[in-house]
Amino acid sequence: MADTERERSEELDELAEKIPDYIANRRYSELKQILTEMNPADIGDLMGSLPTKSLPPVFRLLPKELASEVFVYIDSDAQEQLISTFSDSELKEVVDDLYIDDTVDIIEEMPATVVKRILKHADSDMRLEINKILKYPKDSAGSVMTTEYVDLKTGYTVEDSFLRIRRTAVDKETIYTCYVTDDNRKLLGRVTVKDLLLSEYTDKVVDIMETNIIYVNTSDDREYVANMFARYDVPTIPVVDAEERLVGIVTFDDAMDVILDETTEDIEKMAAISPTDKPYSKLTALDLWKKRIPWLLLLMISATFTGMIISSFENALASVVVLTSFIPMLMDTGGNTGSQASVTVIRSISLGDIEFKNMPIIIWKEVRVALLCGGTLAVTNFAKLMLFDKMLLGNSDITLSVAFVVCSTLVLTVLCAKVIGCTLPMIAKKLGFDPAVMASPFITTIVDAVSLMVYFRIATVVLHLS
């Protein structure tokens, strides 16, 4: 396949258009040859774009092991369609070759009837492990871990360890990092295959294992777990229960999926959209309406306070009409600066860079930033008002007093916006809410009201409005 994403996508689209012809003309061997040379993830993308009737024949062309790999990458709708066409024996073959965590991910996306059928054809050990993982909260480390790992004992020699790896590796998701436990499964250390290869066959695991292990608890937030991969640069992280017994591992590929899901969720919340697990292409207009309208209604109702503020100063605006022309600029500036602060803080919170206890430091930093930004904007705007609006355009309504009101409001608006933008996400986090909720639309609505109050109060004092 091509190197660039665009070329890869074009090639997949071109192949998807040709596949119905391959099937209609019974060119199965030629199509099978093309598919077996492709990456499983690319085949999964391809399957998602095929007509429903083409899915079963294409999937059945894949060799058994490749078919199980590909099945994980197919979108949930296509998976459900395929399962509905599988015989009991075909479904069992696919399920038996899936890793536990991948099976759990598939089950979570399927309707109850399909889930029952999958579990019916899973062996008893797999059903037990699936049910264990499904009991953990959705956003916890336990929900994204796999129970398929290699465990060793301290008394093993290197030779014993390799023998165990050879005997069990076929059912494990990863074998590079092995974890050392005692008879009660308590986590004691870890050893890599590299460590084993570079040691003598008679060396004991206890002598070569690393005991300073990074691990997480089953109840830890999955986003926290994913961020640990970036921080400690490890391929897997062990998951322990309350008694520090090893119950599973989180692999790097699952951590990447978590980061993608959490980032998408944050972006949607920051845009005042209720999060969804489905891609945009799978959502109907009604689905999008349901996700967007609650926030739009809330923001519309909250924005009425802005209108009330303007109405209460209607007489004052009538006496100095030119003040009205600066309202959009002040509101936009306040919303933009508030959004800058909130987005920066929200991202830092999600990365674990800042906590609620850091609020005084963050506020003081944002105050200084606000004074620098506000001062720069005020000076620039003052020059624009006096040189361009007054002198070049000849607007006699622009006086020094009006310019002072507008520019001083700019400074105070930026200051208020920065403080509001940095504090609300941290307060939300402290109260147990997702800080991403306190992003652009919400912050903008609050800052709009504050900027207008500041504007009209300064104008009343300086211009002696009534």
Beta strands, then each sheet from edge to edge (+ up, - down):
strand 1: 151-152
strand 2: 177-181
strand 3: 187-192
strand 4: 216-217
strand 5: 236-240
strand 6: 246-251
sheet 1: 1+ 2+ 3-
sheet 2: 4+ 5+ 6-
end
